């Protein structure tokens, strides 16, 4: 089980990798608005748990376990943003911030209901 903070790091690595192709400690710090020592501490924990690989002073790479977990977190984030913006009409900037918080505490049942609602809604518009 990962803490909310470590999940945020995994998600950040995934997003940065998607955008830039490579992930550096500085990129993660900038993305999460934290200092490099905090990033290094989190990366050491993620590495010890098998979620990332990183040689000293080199780029960060998700392992297959890390990629699977990061994609799951990121997908949940996207679904929550979609729900907040399309159903509740929350402005995108607020929805993104709220989704970052909600994605860590939402129950599986509630998340699945939101996902089902969005899928039904999309099926109607097809």
N, C-alpha and C positions, 0 to 999 in steps of 0.2 A: 504494500500500500504506500502510495506516495502522498506527501503533503501537498497542499494547495500551491505552495511556492514552487515545489519541484515540478508539479504539473505545468505551472506557468513557464518554467524554463524549457521543458520539453516542447511545449507549444511554440514558444519563441524560436527555438532551434528549427522546428519544422517550417515556420513561416519565413524565417530568414533564408533557409536553404532553398525554399521555393522561389524567393525573390532574387537572391544573389548567386545561388549555386554553391557557395562556400559559407561556412559559419566560423566567425572568429569570436574570441572572448569579448573584444571591444563591441562587436555588433550586438551581442546578447545584452551587454550592459547598457548600450544606447537604447535598444528596443524596450527593455524593462525599466529603464531609468534607475539603474543600480551601479555601484562602483565595481571595478574589476575584482577586488578581493572577495566580494560577495558572490560574483559569478564563479570564480575559481572554486570556492567552497561548495557551491551547489553542483558544479560539474564533477568534482571529486566524489560527491555522494552518488550522483547519477551513474558515474563510471563504476563505482563499487557495487552498484545494484544491477549492472549489466545493461543499462539503457543507452549509454554513449561510449564512444572510444575517442581518446584524444592523446596524442603524443605530447610531451611537454613542449609548450610554446608553438603548437601547431593548430590546425583547424579542428573543429568539433564535428564528429560524425555520429549519426544515430545508428545503433545496432538494429537488427531486425526486430528485436523486442522493443526497443525504444521507438522505432518508426511506427510500429503497430499501436503503441500506447499514444504517441503524439498525434497520429491520425485520428484516433478515437476522440481524443480531447478536442482537437481542432474541428472535427465534424460536429460535435456537440455544440461547440461555440457558434458555428455557422447556422445551425438549426435554430438556436435560441435567438440569434440576431435576426434571422428571417421572421420568426414568430413575433418578436417585439416590433419590428418595423412594418411588416405586412398586416398582421392581425391587430396589434395594439396601436399602430401608427406612431410609435416612438421614433424621434429623430435618430438617424443612423449613428451619429457620434455618441449619443447617450446609450443607444442599444448595444454598441460595441463594448462600452465600459461596463454596463450592467451584465452583459453576457459573460464577461471575464469573471465576474463574481458568482453569478448564478450557476455556471457550468460545474462548479466544484461542490455545490450543496444540493442540487436538484436530485430528487429521488428518481430511480429508474422508471417507476410507474408514471410519474409526471412527465418525464422526458419522452417516454414512448407515446403518451397521449398527445403531446405537442407534435411529435413527428407524424403521428397518424393523422392529426388534423390538417397539417400542412400537405401531406400526401393526398388526402381526400380533396382538399381545396385545389391542388394542382391538377388532379384528375378531371375535375369539373371544367377547368379552363382549357383543357386539351382538345 
